[in-house]
Amino acid sequence: MNGVICIYKEKGYTSFDVVAIMRRFCGTKKIGHGGTLDPMAEGVLPIFVGSATKAVDYCPDNTKEYRAGIRFGVTTDTQDFTGKVIATCDTPVNRNAQYTLKSKFTGELMQTPPMYSAVQVDGKRLYELARKGIEVDREPRAITVHSLEFEEFTDSTATMVVSCSKGTYIRTLIHDMGVELGTGAIMTSLVRTRSGNFTVRDCYRLNEVREASEKGGKDAVEKLLMPIDIIFNALPAARLTEQQTRMFLNGVVLDINRVNLDRPEGPFRVLSAGGRVIGIADRGAESDLAVMQRFFGAPEKKPEKNIDLTDSGSENNGRLKDVSDLKGVKL
């Protein structure tokens, strides 16, 4: 079973909870997700199944979109309403402040990960340290807020819609807004409305997947999956012939000048002779099709009779080598 299914994660579940449940429904341990959502948050959570898990880190669009609720005048240790209140402020926020916040918090920013997060420092998850009352220094990280709009804005609450890069902590963004205003601010709600090119309209709820599983087992669940091709449709294609497809899957480095390309520059989605996405690649420095990731395992086949791809004395018994050993061999 290979593919992608978008789950609408409901409040109370962790992202790992959803993965664990989907493992049972799909009958495989090979499952990953496309971006952590806190238990208090809800919304779009792409789930990658089987060989599609290799695509998680290569999605061309990692932009996320959120709708978040804000409460001004409060600061908590978790930066949201679930935490311990550590400061309050009765000063009302001027409604014109929304324009200052929009200007200051849009674009490329440096953001310090919150203590209550899964970021690792010296092998320890920050939330593990935070629960013990330990706070450590964290290195700020570069993020990008592509757009920020306030749907509502009063002297004590607001609702905003944010489009941002992968790795952005919305509660920290809100916390930093509170620091900027001098009043403090916490996140009161969070809905992820888009992840990459997936939206709420693409999502199934866990109950829907459970019903499919109960009625038709794994076969019924598999019908809910989308092929990984949908993730990479925006990328230009590198279209392989049947022979090139076999070579690509066997780890042979292809001469990019012999590959049918949609456009000269990559990255490319690599299409098999049958039109299936079997990898992601780019133009290499030596005019090779430089593989970033293969999505399907290479069958163990012997090389063509007229092609010697093994060193003398090799222990590979005539099988094709891994692509890392074949660098510079172009066909």
ABEGO torsion letter per residue (X at the ends): XBEBBBBBBBBGBBAAAAAAAAAAAAGBABBBBAEBBBAABBEBBBBBBEAAAAAAAABABABBBBBBBBBBGBBBAAGBAABBBABBBABBBBAAAAAAAAAAABEBBBBBBBABBABBBGGBBAAAAAAAGBBBBBBBBBBBBABBBBABBBAABBBBBBBBBBGBBAAAAAAAAAAAAGAEBBBABBBBABBEABBAAABBBAAAAAAAAAAAEAAAAAAABBBAAAAAAABBBBBBBAAAAAAAAAGBBBBAAABBBABABOBBBBBBAAGBBAEBBBBBAAGBBBBABBABBBBBBBBBAABBABBBGBAAGGBBBBAAAABGBBX
